[in-house]
Amino acid sequence: MDQQKRTIEVVNFRELFLQQLQAGAQAWQLELSPAQREQMWSHFTLLQQANQRHNLTRITDPVAAAWQHYLDSLAVVAWAVVHSRPVQRVLDIGTGGGFPALPVAIARPDWQVMAIDGTGKKITCVQEFISALQLANCLALQQRAESWSPAERFDLILMRAVKPLEEALLLAHHLLNPKGVLAIYKTDPLPADEQSQGLAAARRLRLTTLSSWSYQLHQTDVPILRQLCLFEAAAK
C-alpha cells in the first residue's frame, strides 16, 4: 500500500506541476508544448534526487517549484518575445541547480545557452541534467564570471542570484556583446538604495538602463512580485 500511495502522489504532483506551468505560460502568452513541459518535470525530478546529496534548492513543493523556479526563469523569454529581441548566445551566471538556464534552453531550443557556476558539485549536477534531458543547445562549465574571458561574448546574460545590483553589473558587464542585454532577476520593488547604486554603476560602465519587466508569480492568492532589471551594452 505504501508503494501504491507513493505512486499516486507522484502522479498527482506531476499533474499539478504541469497544470501550473501551462497556466503561467498561457498568462504570459508563451507557447510551451507538452513535450517541453514534460522535460521541465523531468528536470524537477532529477533535481529532487540530486538534492538528497547536494544542497541545490529549498523549494521541493511542485506547485511552488513550477512558479518560483520554472516560470520565474521563463520571464526573460516572455520579455524577449514581447520586445522581439534577437538572441543567439545566452549566459546564465551562478546557475545553481540549473536556473534559469535549463528552463530557458528547453523553452527556446533556438538559443544557445551556457550555464556557469563556481561550485564544482553544482556544475557536475547540471551537466548530468543536461545529458539526461538531451539538451543539445545547453552547456555547463565550472567558471567564475569575474575572471573569465570567453572566445565569444553573449547577447543575453541572466543573473538570478541574490547579489546587489551594482555588484551584479560589475561582475557581468565585460561578457556582453555590443547591444547585448544583462537581465537581473529581482523582487519588485527594489530597495531605493540598491536601485540608486545600480543606476550609478550602469552609468559608469556605459550601460543603458532599459525599462524593467515586472511580472507576478501566482503560486498562492497573494502573488509574488518580481522584475527583470535590464541593462544594454553600448554599440561598437
Secondary structure, DSSP 8 states (H G I E B T S, - for coil): -HHHHHHHHHHHHHHHHHHHHHHHHHHTT----HHHHHHHHHHHHHHHHHHTTS---S---HHHHIIIIIIHHHHHHHHHHHTT---SEEEEES-TTTTTHHHHHHH-TTSEEEEEES-HHHHHHHHHHHHHHT-TTEEEEE--GGG---SS-EEEEEE-S---HHHHHHHHGGGEEEEEEEEEEEESS--HHHHHHHHHHHHHTTEEE---EEEEE-SSSS-EEEEEEEEEE---
